[in-house]
Amino acid sequence: MQAREQGVVDDLYWREEYEPITEDDAFLRRIVAGSDLPALLVALAAVTRDFSLLRDDIRPPQPLSDIAGFPHGGMSPEQQSEARELAFEALRRVRDERLTTVETLTEAQAEDILTWITNEANPEYHPMLMHDMALVEGKGGKPQWNFDDVAVGREFNVAVIGSGVSGMAAAYRLKQAGVPYTVFEKGHTVGGTWWKNTYPGVRLDTPNYAYSFSFAQRDDWPQQFSQGSEIFEYTCQVARRGGLEENIEFNTEVTSAVYDESAGLWNVDIIDGSGRPLSRQFNAVISAVGQLDRPKYPDVEGRESFAGVQMHSAEWDSSVDVAGKRVAVIGTGASAYQIVPAIVDQVSALTIFQRSSPWMLPTQGYYEDMPESVQWLVGKLPHYGQWLRFWQHWLGVEGRQHTTIAEPGWDKPGSVSAVNERVRRSLTELLATQYADRPDLLAKVTPNYLVGGKRMLRDNGVWSESLKKPQTTLVTEGLARMVPEGIITGDGVLHEVDIIVYATGFHASEFLEPLKITGRRNMDLHEYWGGDAKAFAGITVPNFPNLFIVTGPNTGHVVNGSLYSMIEYGVEYILESIRLIIENDLKALDLKQDVLDGYVEKLDAANATKAWGHPTVKTWYKNKFGRVSQIWPYPVVEFWKITRNVNLDHYNKLS
């Protein structure tokens, strides 16, 4: 742990030394044959310090991927053969010279690696990418300042609401800067989404290595898309390793926050673990309550009259046994796609109520364990897991964004561009193949909206298998009302069931509900928004000084980017804001309204050029006014740039 303790490497999972390689040549060749070559070559170059391994003639070309990524970044068979031989010889050297550690990189070495692994992508990406290269000192998100040095005796305390991944990121950076803070968590543990969602089949739909903090780069993930319990355990480990739990007050709910203009303080009202109402004062409040926290139920007549068991996917009752029962699943979104295959063979009858069918991304490895090569390399080749994480991170930076951009003048129904049309045809053909033996189902599962208009789901074939089973019925007639015996659909048919599972999502556009937030001049945040949440970079809102939001309006990602990147970049903006407030002896920063208006005008125009912004698309990305309030429409590097510096001219400086 020496390098991390000395502050050189900002990674809670840093290992100073790895196991020596003792396996023979035949074994090494087998490992190389099963490895993702770009990540392997970079890891070997870093360990051996032989950067000549990263030859221009074997640089991964990385053609744009419409649906599924190209193996080895699109290397040709000839390139792969040459790369494997180079990797084998380098791996032998690691073994023979007993190389069990890795040194940090100079910025020049990091630049060379980036040029190679990104195939000479625009250099403006390099600073952002170095943020996730733990071996490059001083390029990550660790604050380059300390509270005691800046505050010079001034008191300044920060409240963080929530200890999910957003709250944990905020707490970690505040702790690094030495800023006094308290995290209020209404639950009994950290993890947010990952301790709340325990429904059968819950797992990631993002490649696992890319779903982690830059400061906590776990390298021994067991599966390519881990189960929910594994992600929850990761959040617990991060909290323990980062020493975050000592500043978290569990079983404590924040009910309101009121800004005192004269004092420049937030009065935060809480209900503690014993049920006592208390009030505490803070200089700043960071909301890390997330977007997908409040379950949404369908507005159906008679729902309270149903005599059986009802539960939302986010409030799964583990005491309920579905075996042998007649189960209804309402919804065919992300959670339903995981629940249905997990329970279909246990129930006596499964009725799925579908409003619209999702587009699916073929992902054959969705349930699979990590390959043998990865499991071996993370223990033997220093920093290999972190380089694999970086490779996955880079591939997702812009991802499939090109498939959702509307082409000016395009007028073909069902798509927004030639690329979008090509993707639609390919995915439609995949569905036709899956349901060749069930044309009745094919008509129901083929989406009737634009590709990219809604969230696309991971598919390894188990969904179609589940729908084809004799005990399964897919209903598309719509819900009319509920009665004690079950659900009556729009065609008047009664579907008798014992259990109803609501896989119906969340109140995603109702940011910060049900918190009552009162800012300057007694302005209520939710009245100010009026159901149309807006915030500069998703972080700050006029009239609410020193209120900062993590994963606020328009910070969601769809076909490009990473949840963790959006969280971390936003948190770094917040830390820089706090530094400037303290350094300039201000009470607070209050965003100017015209700054927000100009920002939102450009943001809305950009979202209008995407498939999800098309007027024909109905999606939870849009709020009740039809405005896209969830999604970041630009390349990720634009969010990086906007969060690098806090422009004080954007704010009224309160003193």
VMD Tcl script that draws the C-alpha trace (Angstrom):
set ca {
  {0.00 0.00 0.00}
  {3.07 2.23 0.11}
  {2.45 4.15 -3.13}
  {-1.16 4.86 -2.19}
  {-0.28 5.87 1.37}
  {2.30 8.30 0.00}
  {-0.41 9.89 -2.14}
  {1.20 8.91 -5.44}
  {-1.63 6.58 -6.48}
  {-5.25 7.47 -5.72}
  {-6.79 4.01 -5.82}
  {-8.30 2.23 -2.82}
  {-7.62 -1.12 -4.51}
  {-3.97 -0.42 -5.29}
  {-1.65 -3.41 -4.86}
  {2.04 -2.77 -4.31}
  {3.02 -6.26 -5.42}
  {1.51 -9.13 -7.39}
  {2.12 -12.88 -7.40}
  {5.09 -13.96 -9.50}
  {4.34 -15.84 -12.70}
  {5.50 -19.47 -12.55}
  {3.46 -21.07 -15.33}
  {5.06 -22.58 -18.43}
  {5.08 -21.23 -21.98}
  {2.10 -23.32 -23.10}
  {-0.02 -21.86 -20.32}
  {1.08 -18.32 -21.16}
  {0.15 -18.84 -24.80}
  {-3.30 -20.00 -23.74}
  {-3.74 -16.89 -21.58}
  {-2.67 -14.60 -24.42}
  {-5.00 -16.37 -26.84}
  {-7.98 -15.64 -24.59}
  {-7.12 -12.04 -23.76}
  {-8.34 -8.69 -25.04}
  {-5.17 -7.58 -26.79}
  {-5.19 -3.76 -26.46}
  {-5.51 -3.87 -22.67}
  {-2.95 -6.67 -22.41}
  {-0.34 -4.92 -24.53}
  {-0.65 -1.66 -22.60}
  {-0.37 -3.48 -19.27}
  {2.74 -5.31 -20.49}
  {4.30 -2.11 -21.80}
  {3.75 -0.38 -18.45}
  {5.23 -3.26 -16.43}
  {8.25 -3.92 -18.65}
  {8.73 -0.22 -19.50}
  {9.04 -1.35 -23.09}
  {6.72 1.01 -24.91}
  {7.96 -0.25 -28.27}
  {5.32 -2.97 -27.81}
  {2.74 -0.35 -28.79}
  {3.61 -0.39 -32.46}
  {1.74 1.77 -34.93}
  {1.13 -1.14 -37.28}
  {-0.91 -3.01 -34.64}
  {-2.76 -0.04 -33.22}
  {-6.45 -1.02 -32.72}
  {-8.39 0.88 -35.45}
  {-11.66 1.00 -33.49}
  {-14.24 1.49 -36.24}
  {-17.54 2.95 -35.07}
  {-19.71 0.25 -33.51}
  {-23.42 0.38 -34.28}
  {-24.55 -2.48 -32.04}
  {-21.79 -4.68 -30.61}
  {-18.13 -3.76 -30.24}
  {-15.43 -5.26 -32.41}
  {-13.10 -7.78 -30.75}
  {-9.68 -6.32 -29.92}
  {-10.80 -2.89 -31.04}
  {-11.22 -4.03 -34.64}
  {-7.67 -5.41 -35.11}
  {-7.33 -7.43 -38.30}
  {-6.43 -11.14 -38.03}
  {-2.87 -10.25 -39.08}
  {-2.62 -7.56 -36.42}
  {-3.99 -9.93 -33.80}
  {-1.44 -12.60 -34.69}
  {1.45 -10.14 -34.46}
  {0.09 -8.66 -31.22}
  {-0.26 -12.08 -29.62}
  {3.33 -12.96 -30.36}
  {4.54 -9.67 -28.90}
  {2.33 -10.18 -25.82}
  {3.57 -13.73 -25.33}
  {7.24 -12.69 -25.42}
  {6.57 -9.80 -23.05}
  {4.66 -12.05 -20.65}
  {7.60 -14.48 -20.67}
  {9.83 -11.58 -19.73}
  {7.55 -10.66 -16.83}
  {7.86 -14.27 -15.66}
  {11.59 -14.71 -16.22}
  {12.56 -11.38 -14.67}
  {10.04 -11.85 -11.83}
  {8.40 -8.49 -12.47}
  {5.76 -8.19 -9.74}
  {5.33 -4.42 -9.46}
  {4.55 -1.51 -11.74}
  {5.91 2.02 -11.60}
  {3.93 5.19 -12.08}
  {3.94 6.80 -15.52}
  {5.25 10.14 -16.65}
  {2.81 12.35 -18.48}
  {4.75 11.76 -21.71}
  {4.45 7.99 -21.31}
  {0.74 8.35 -20.62}
  {0.37 10.45 -23.77}
  {2.08 7.73 -25.82}
  {-0.25 5.10 -24.39}
  {-3.30 7.24 -25.12}
  {-2.22 7.91 -28.68}
  {-1.94 4.17 -29.25}
  {-4.94 2.80 -27.42}
  {-7.34 5.50 -28.70}
  {-5.98 5.30 -32.26}
  {-4.94 8.95 -32.18}
  {-8.24 10.30 -30.91}
  {-8.49 14.06 -30.51}
  {-5.89 15.10 -27.89}
  {-8.56 17.14 -26.11}
  {-9.69 13.79 -24.68}
  {-6.31 13.10 -23.08}
  {-6.70 15.08 -19.83}
  {-10.11 13.48 -19.28}
  {-8.75 10.01 -19.94}
  {-5.73 10.52 -17.67}
  {-8.26 11.18 -14.91}
  {-8.91 7.41 -14.93}
  {-5.26 6.35 -15.28}
  {-4.29 5.76 -11.66}
  {-0.62 5.42 -12.59}
  {-0.36 9.06 -13.70}
  {0.28 11.15 -10.61}
  {-1.81 14.26 -10.07}
  {-4.17 13.74 -13.02}
  {-7.10 12.16 -11.17}
  {-9.87 13.81 -9.23}
  {-8.06 14.14 -5.91}
  {-8.34 17.75 -4.67}
  {-5.04 19.59 -4.99}
  {-5.80 21.71 -1.94}
  {-6.37 21.25 1.77}
  {-9.10 22.80 3.88}
  {-6.84 23.86 6.74}
  {-4.52 25.70 4.38}
  {-7.36 27.54 2.65}
  {-9.79 28.14 5.52}
  {-7.25 29.62 7.94}
  {-9.48 29.00 10.94}
  {-12.83 29.59 9.22}
  {-15.58 27.08 9.99}
  {-17.23 25.44 7.01}
  {-19.37 22.31 7.18}
  {-21.02 20.37 4.39}
  {-24.10 18.15 4.52}
  {-24.31 15.30 2.04}
  {-27.74 13.73 1.56}
  {-27.48 10.06 0.61}
  {-24.75 7.44 0.66}
  {-25.28 5.78 -2.68}
  {-22.48 5.95 -5.20}
  {-22.99 9.72 -5.66}
  {-22.83 10.44 -1.95}
  {-19.83 8.18 -1.52}
  {-17.93 10.03 -4.26}
  {-18.73 13.37 -2.63}
  {-17.71 12.09 0.81}
  {-14.44 10.66 -0.46}
  {-13.34 13.88 -2.15}
  {-14.45 16.02 0.82}
  {-12.45 13.77 3.10}
  {-9.38 14.04 0.87}
  {-9.62 17.84 0.96}
  {-10.10 17.80 4.73}
  {-13.47 19.57 4.51}
  {-15.70 18.82 7.52}
  {-18.79 16.96 6.34}
  {-21.65 14.76 7.47}
  {-23.52 12.26 5.32}
  {-27.18 11.64 6.15}
  {-28.45 8.26 4.99}
  {-32.06 7.27 5.58}
  {-31.20 3.60 5.17}
  {-29.10 1.30 7.30}
  {-26.11 1.02 4.99}
  {-24.33 2.52 2.00}
  {-24.94 1.55 -1.62}
  {-28.24 3.24 -2.46}
  {-29.69 1.45 -5.47}
  {-27.65 -1.66 -4.79}
  {-28.99 -2.39 -1.32}
  {-32.53 -1.36 -2.17}
  {-32.91 -3.45 -5.32}
  {-32.81 -7.13 -4.41}
  {-35.29 -8.52 -6.91}
  {-34.50 -11.87 -8.58}
  {-31.99 -11.53 -11.39}
  {-30.82 -8.01 -10.53}
  {-27.49 -7.26 -12.15}
  {-25.53 -4.68 -14.07}
  {-26.23 -3.90 -17.71}
  {-22.88 -2.08 -18.01}
  {-19.55 -3.90 -18.47}
  {-18.36 -4.39 -14.93}
  {-14.87 -2.92 -15.04}
  {-16.18 0.40 -16.34}
  {-18.76 0.51 -13.54}
  {-16.47 1.62 -10.73}
  {-14.87 4.70 -9.21}
  {-11.62 6.01 -10.65}
  {-10.36 6.05 -7.06}
  {-11.48 2.49 -6.31}
  {-10.50 0.37 -9.30}
  {-11.38 -3.13 -8.19}
  {-9.71 -5.63 -10.50}
  {-11.16 -9.04 -9.56}
  {-14.78 -8.83 -10.68}
  {-16.19 -12.37 -10.97}
  {-18.56 -11.75 -13.87}
  {-18.66 -9.55 -16.95}
  {-21.96 -8.04 -15.75}
  {-22.03 -8.58 -12.00}
  {-25.04 -9.44 -9.92}
  {-26.49 -6.78 -7.68}
  {-25.12 -8.33 -4.49}
  {-21.59 -8.09 -5.89}
  {-21.99 -4.37 -6.64}
  {-23.48 -3.78 -3.20}
  {-20.47 -5.47 -1.61}
  {-18.19 -3.26 -3.70}
  {-19.86 -0.12 -2.32}
  {-19.44 -1.46 1.22}
  {-15.76 -2.19 0.58}
  {-15.20 1.31 -0.80}
  {-16.84 2.84 2.28}
  {-14.62 0.76 4.58}
  {-11.39 1.26 2.65}
  {-12.03 4.97 2.26}
  {-12.95 5.46 5.93}
  {-16.28 6.98 4.96}
  {-18.58 5.27 7.46}
  {-17.33 7.32 10.41}
  {-18.96 10.41 8.87}
  {-22.25 8.76 7.91}
  {-25.33 8.99 10.12}
  {-27.43 5.99 9.14}
  {-31.20 5.64 9.61}
  {-31.40 9.43 9.44}
  {-33.73 11.09 6.95}
  {-33.40 14.67 5.75}
  {-36.86 16.16 5.43}
  {-36.11 19.78 4.55}
  {-33.41 22.40 4.13}
  {-33.97 26.15 4.51}
  {-31.41 28.77 3.54}
  {-30.81 31.51 6.12}
  {-29.75 34.51 4.03}
  {-28.45 36.61 6.90}
  {-26.26 33.86 8.30}
  {-25.41 32.30 4.94}
  {-26.22 28.87 6.34}
  {-28.56 26.02 5.51}
  {-30.84 24.80 8.31}
  {-31.20 21.10 7.64}
  {-34.08 19.28 9.31}
  {-33.64 15.58 9.97}
  {-35.35 12.68 11.68}
  {-32.72 10.56 13.39}
  {-32.68 6.83 14.03}
  {-34.77 7.13 17.16}
  {-37.44 9.15 15.38}
  {-36.46 12.50 16.90}
  {-36.77 15.62 14.73}
  {-33.55 17.66 14.83}
  {-32.13 20.68 13.01}
  {-28.49 21.18 12.03}
  {-26.69 24.03 10.29}
  {-24.33 23.71 7.32}
  {-22.55 26.08 4.97}
  {-23.34 23.92 1.95}
  {-25.64 21.05 1.06}
  {-24.85 18.37 -1.50}
  {-27.85 16.37 -2.70}
  {-26.83 12.86 -3.69}
  {-30.28 11.28 -3.62}
  {-30.09 10.04 -7.21}
  {-32.70 9.97 -9.96}
  {-34.08 6.44 -9.70}
  {-35.11 6.31 -6.07}
  {-38.88 6.78 -5.79}
  {-40.86 3.83 -7.22}
  {-43.57 4.66 -9.71}
  {-46.83 2.70 -9.81}
  {-49.34 2.65 -12.66}
  {-52.40 4.81 -12.18}
  {-54.94 2.01 -12.44}
  {-58.40 1.95 -10.95}
  {-58.86 -0.55 -8.14}
  {-55.22 -1.22 -7.44}
  {-55.85 -1.21 -3.70}
  {-58.59 -3.83 -4.07}
  {-56.32 -6.63 -5.30}
  {-56.44 -9.45 -2.75}
  {-53.06 -10.96 -3.47}
  {-49.48 -9.79 -2.98}
  {-48.29 -6.60 -4.67}
  {-44.72 -5.29 -4.75}
  {-42.55 -2.97 -6.79}
  {-39.29 -4.32 -8.17}
  {-37.41 -1.75 -6.05}
  {-39.24 -2.92 -2.90}
  {-38.97 -6.66 -3.37}
  {-40.30 -8.72 -0.47}
  {-37.92 -11.67 -0.13}
  {-40.37 -13.45 2.17}
  {-42.76 -13.93 -0.75}
  {-42.37 -17.32 -2.44}
  {-43.33 -17.20 -6.12}
  {-42.97 -20.96 -6.59}
  {-46.16 -22.47 -7.99}
  {-47.92 -19.11 -8.03}
  {-49.66 -17.19 -10.79}
  {-47.51 -14.08 -11.19}
  {-48.13 -10.90 -13.14}
  {-45.23 -8.66 -14.14}
  {-46.30 -5.19 -15.24}
  {-43.73 -3.59 -17.49}
  {-41.05 -4.78 -19.91}
  {-38.21 -2.42 -19.04}
  {-34.82 -3.08 -17.49}
  {-35.96 -4.67 -14.23}
  {-38.60 -6.87 -15.91}
  {-35.96 -8.11 -18.33}
  {-34.05 -9.44 -15.35}
  {-36.94 -10.62 -13.17}
  {-38.83 -12.63 -15.79}
  {-36.01 -15.05 -16.75}
  {-35.14 -15.46 -13.05}
  {-38.62 -16.61 -11.97}
  {-40.22 -18.09 -15.09}
  {-39.31 -21.69 -14.24}
  {-40.59 -21.37 -10.67}
  {-44.09 -20.06 -11.27}
  {-47.18 -21.93 -12.42}
  {-48.21 -19.07 -14.72}
  {-46.49 -15.86 -15.73}
  {-48.46 -13.02 -17.31}
  {-46.42 -10.08 -18.61}
  {-48.21 -6.81 -19.30}
  {-46.41 -4.78 -21.92}
  {-47.02 -1.16 -22.91}
  {-44.10 -0.92 -25.35}
  {-41.40 -3.40 -26.24}
  {-37.75 -2.41 -25.79}
  {-35.00 -2.53 -28.36}
  {-32.34 -5.04 -27.35}
  {-28.57 -5.17 -27.68}
  {-27.22 -8.68 -28.29}
  {-24.89 -9.52 -25.40}
  {-23.96 -13.18 -25.34}
  {-21.72 -12.87 -22.27}
  {-24.36 -11.20 -20.13}
  {-24.56 -14.01 -17.55}
  {-21.03 -15.34 -17.97}
  {-18.11 -15.39 -15.57}
  {-14.96 -13.49 -16.38}
  {-12.78 -15.48 -18.79}
  {-9.96 -17.57 -17.34}
  {-7.44 -15.19 -18.87}
  {-8.82 -12.19 -16.98}
  {-9.08 -14.06 -13.69}
  {-5.44 -15.16 -13.98}
  {-3.99 -11.89 -15.26}
  {-5.47 -9.70 -12.51}
  {-3.48 -11.67 -9.97}
  {-0.25 -12.06 -11.92}
  {0.25 -9.07 -14.23}
  {0.61 -5.84 -12.26}
  {-2.18 -3.32 -12.91}
  {-3.74 -5.45 -15.66}
  {-7.26 -5.14 -14.18}
  {-6.96 -1.36 -14.12}
  {-5.88 -1.29 -17.76}
  {-8.82 -3.52 -18.68}
  {-11.06 -1.06 -16.83}
  {-9.49 1.80 -18.73}
  {-10.03 0.05 -22.09}
  {-13.69 -0.58 -21.32}
  {-14.02 3.00 -20.08}
  {-12.55 4.40 -23.29}
  {-14.74 2.25 -25.54}
  {-17.79 3.66 -23.76}
  {-16.73 7.31 -23.79}
  {-18.59 8.00 -27.01}
  {-20.00 4.51 -27.49}
  {-22.96 4.39 -29.86}
  {-23.76 8.09 -29.78}
  {-23.43 8.29 -33.57}
  {-26.42 5.97 -33.95}
  {-28.83 8.41 -32.28}
  {-27.95 11.69 -34.01}
  {-30.70 12.99 -36.28}
  {-29.63 13.62 -39.85}
  {-30.87 16.98 -41.22}
  {-33.51 16.44 -43.89}
  {-34.00 12.75 -43.07}
  {-37.67 11.92 -43.60}
  {-37.85 8.13 -43.57}
  {-40.42 7.03 -40.98}
  {-39.09 4.95 -38.09}
  {-35.58 6.39 -37.98}
  {-33.66 9.65 -37.70}
  {-30.68 8.97 -39.96}
  {-29.14 6.44 -42.32}
  {-27.11 4.99 -39.44}
  {-30.15 4.84 -37.18}
  {-32.09 3.10 -39.95}
  {-29.27 0.58 -40.41}
  {-29.33 -0.23 -36.71}
  {-33.11 -0.56 -36.72}
  {-32.97 -3.05 -39.58}
  {-30.22 -5.10 -37.92}
  {-32.04 -5.30 -34.59}
  {-35.33 -6.09 -36.32}
  {-33.63 -8.96 -38.19}
  {-32.29 -10.30 -34.89}
  {-35.80 -10.32 -33.46}
  {-37.11 -12.08 -36.56}
  {-34.50 -14.78 -36.09}
  {-35.26 -15.21 -32.37}
  {-39.00 -15.46 -32.94}
  {-39.03 -17.28 -36.29}
  {-41.10 -20.03 -34.68}
  {-43.47 -17.59 -32.95}
  {-44.78 -14.97 -35.38}
  {-47.50 -14.12 -32.85}
  {-44.86 -13.00 -30.37}
  {-42.71 -11.30 -33.01}
  {-45.51 -8.86 -33.77}
  {-45.71 -7.94 -30.08}
  {-42.00 -7.67 -29.28}
  {-40.99 -5.58 -32.30}
  {-40.77 -1.97 -31.04}
  {-42.75 0.71 -32.85}
  {-40.55 3.66 -31.87}
  {-37.13 4.99 -32.84}
  {-33.98 3.08 -31.94}
  {-32.31 5.09 -29.19}
  {-35.55 6.77 -28.15}
  {-35.61 4.74 -24.97}
  {-33.15 2.70 -22.97}
  {-31.86 -0.34 -24.85}
  {-31.58 -3.58 -22.90}
  {-28.98 -6.36 -22.80}
  {-30.12 -9.57 -24.47}
  {-28.48 -12.98 -24.37}
  {-31.54 -14.87 -25.58}
  {-33.15 -15.62 -22.22}
  {-35.97 -13.11 -22.72}
  {-37.26 -14.75 -25.86}
  {-36.85 -18.17 -24.26}
  {-38.92 -17.00 -21.29}
  {-41.70 -15.61 -23.48}
  {-41.93 -18.84 -25.45}
  {-42.46 -21.06 -22.41}
  {-45.95 -22.59 -22.12}
  {-46.63 -20.95 -18.76}
  {-45.94 -17.45 -20.11}
  {-48.46 -15.05 -21.65}
  {-47.53 -11.66 -23.12}
  {-50.42 -9.20 -22.90}
  {-50.44 -5.92 -24.83}
  {-54.07 -4.83 -24.51}
  {-53.39 -2.37 -21.68}
  {-54.58 -2.20 -18.07}
  {-58.21 -1.21 -17.51}
  {-58.65 -1.86 -13.79}
  {-57.75 -4.18 -10.97}
  {-60.10 -6.35 -8.96}
  {-59.56 -8.71 -6.01}
  {-58.94 -11.62 -8.38}
  {-56.41 -9.90 -10.63}
  {-56.17 -7.55 -13.60}
  {-58.77 -6.68 -16.23}
  {-57.31 -5.50 -19.52}
  {-58.71 -3.13 -22.09}
  {-60.36 -5.96 -24.00}
  {-62.39 -6.91 -20.91}
  {-60.43 -10.09 -20.11}
  {-59.80 -10.91 -16.44}
  {-56.32 -12.24 -15.75}
  {-56.42 -14.02 -12.42}
  {-53.14 -13.85 -10.50}
  {-51.75 -14.38 -7.01}
  {-48.87 -11.90 -7.14}
  {-48.40 -8.61 -9.00}
  {-44.89 -7.31 -9.60}
  {-44.62 -3.69 -10.68}
  {-41.58 -3.30 -12.93}
  {-42.78 0.19 -13.74}
  {-39.77 2.37 -13.04}
  {-39.40 5.53 -11.00}
  {-40.44 9.17 -10.75}
  {-37.23 10.04 -12.54}
  {-38.05 13.61 -13.55}
  {-39.18 14.66 -10.06}
  {-35.71 15.60 -8.86}
  {-35.12 15.85 -5.09}
  {-38.70 14.91 -4.22}
  {-39.99 14.68 -1.52}
  {-37.36 16.95 0.06}
  {-38.59 20.45 0.81}
  {-35.85 22.89 -0.18}
  {-36.30 26.61 0.54}
  {-33.80 29.09 -0.87}
  {-33.42 32.86 -0.94}
  {-36.55 34.99 -0.44}
  {-38.38 31.86 0.80}
  {-38.40 30.37 -2.68}
  {-39.46 26.73 -2.81}
  {-37.28 24.65 -5.14}
  {-40.10 22.54 -6.52}
  {-42.28 25.59 -7.11}
  {-39.37 27.26 -8.86}
  {-38.93 24.26 -11.11}
  {-42.66 23.74 -11.61}
  {-42.08 20.14 -12.64}
  {-39.39 21.11 -15.16}
  {-36.09 20.64 -13.31}
  {-33.12 22.59 -14.64}
  {-29.64 23.12 -13.23}
  {-26.32 24.38 -14.59}
  {-24.28 21.26 -15.45}
  {-26.97 19.47 -13.44}
  {-25.35 20.94 -10.31}
  {-26.40 24.49 -9.33}
  {-29.73 26.33 -9.37}
  {-30.44 30.10 -9.12}
  {-31.76 31.30 -5.75}
  {-30.39 28.27 -3.92}
  {-26.88 29.29 -2.85}
  {-24.41 26.55 -1.97}
  {-26.92 23.85 -2.90}
  {-25.15 21.37 -5.13}
  {-26.74 18.40 -6.90}
  {-24.93 15.24 -7.98}
  {-26.59 13.45 -10.95}
  {-29.01 16.32 -11.30}
  {-31.08 17.28 -14.36}
  {-29.62 16.31 -17.74}
  {-26.65 14.35 -16.41}
  {-27.90 10.89 -17.38}
  {-26.11 8.91 -20.06}
  {-27.70 6.64 -22.63}
  {-25.47 5.44 -25.45}
  {-22.20 6.95 -24.36}
  {-20.37 7.82 -21.17}
  {-20.42 6.41 -17.68}
  {-22.48 7.02 -14.57}
  {-19.29 7.16 -12.52}
  {-17.69 9.72 -14.83}
  {-20.69 12.04 -14.61}
  {-20.73 11.66 -10.83}
  {-17.02 12.23 -10.34}
  {-16.71 15.17 -12.73}
  {-19.68 16.84 -11.05}
  {-18.28 16.24 -7.57}
  {-14.97 17.80 -8.63}
  {-16.83 20.92 -9.77}
  {-18.52 21.06 -6.37}
  {-15.21 20.74 -4.52}
  {-13.73 23.54 -6.62}
  {-16.77 25.70 -5.84}
  {-16.27 25.10 -2.12}
  {-12.59 26.01 -2.42}
  {-13.40 29.29 -4.13}
  {-16.08 30.17 -1.56}
  {-13.65 29.64 1.30}
  {-10.64 31.18 -0.43}
  {-12.57 34.33 -1.36}
  {-14.16 34.57 2.10}
  {-17.67 34.32 0.64}
  {-20.80 33.05 2.30}
  {-22.03 31.42 -0.86}
  {-22.26 31.30 -4.63}
  {-25.68 31.79 -6.23}
  {-26.05 30.94 -9.92}
  {-27.29 33.76 -12.14}
  {-30.60 33.10 -13.89}
  {-29.40 34.25 -17.31}
  {-26.49 31.81 -17.13}
  {-28.89 28.92 -16.55}
  {-31.25 30.13 -19.28}
  {-28.47 30.28 -21.86}
  {-27.16 26.89 -20.82}
  {-30.58 25.22 -21.00}
  {-31.37 26.78 -24.38}
  {-28.31 25.14 -25.92}
  {-28.92 21.90 -24.03}
  {-32.51 21.61 -25.28}
  {-31.43 22.33 -28.84}
  {-28.86 19.54 -28.61}
  {-31.36 17.05 -27.17}
  {-33.75 17.89 -30.03}
  {-31.17 16.48 -32.44}
  {-31.20 13.05 -30.77}
  {-33.53 10.11 -31.20}
  {-34.82 10.46 -27.64}
  {-35.69 14.09 -28.29}
  {-37.82 13.32 -31.35}
  {-41.39 14.57 -30.86}
  {-42.87 11.12 -31.61}
  {-40.98 9.44 -28.76}
  {-42.60 8.97 -25.37}
  {-39.92 8.15 -22.84}
  {-39.09 8.61 -19.16}
  {-36.20 10.77 -20.37}
  {-38.84 13.47 -20.85}
  {-40.79 15.20 -18.10}
  {-44.51 15.95 -18.10}
  {-43.94 18.91 -20.41}
  {-42.25 16.74 -23.02}
  {-38.86 18.30 -22.34}
  {-35.85 15.98 -22.07}
  {-34.76 16.57 -18.47}
  {-32.70 13.42 -17.91}
  {-30.10 13.06 -20.62}
  {-26.77 14.69 -21.44}
  {-26.86 15.12 -25.24}
  {-23.22 16.01 -25.91}
  {-19.97 14.05 -26.03}
  {-18.77 13.23 -22.51}
  {-15.71 15.41 -22.99}
  {-18.01 18.44 -23.01}
  {-19.20 17.64 -19.48}
  {-15.58 17.17 -18.49}
  {-14.69 20.60 -19.83}
  {-17.62 22.42 -18.25}
  {-16.79 20.94 -14.83}
  {-13.05 21.68 -14.88}
  {-13.35 25.30 -13.78}
  {-15.88 27.29 -11.83}
  {-16.47 30.60 -13.59}
  {-17.19 33.07 -10.80}
  {-18.81 35.38 -13.34}
  {-21.62 32.82 -13.57}
  {-22.51 33.44 -9.94}
  {-23.64 36.15 -7.60}
  {-20.98 36.21 -4.90}
  {-22.69 36.47 -1.52}
  {-20.63 37.84 1.34}
}
mol new
graphics top color blue
foreach p $ca { graphics top sphere $p radius 0.5 }
foreach p [lrange $ca 0 end-1] q [lrange $ca 1 end] { graphics top cylinder $p $q radius 0.2 }
display resetview
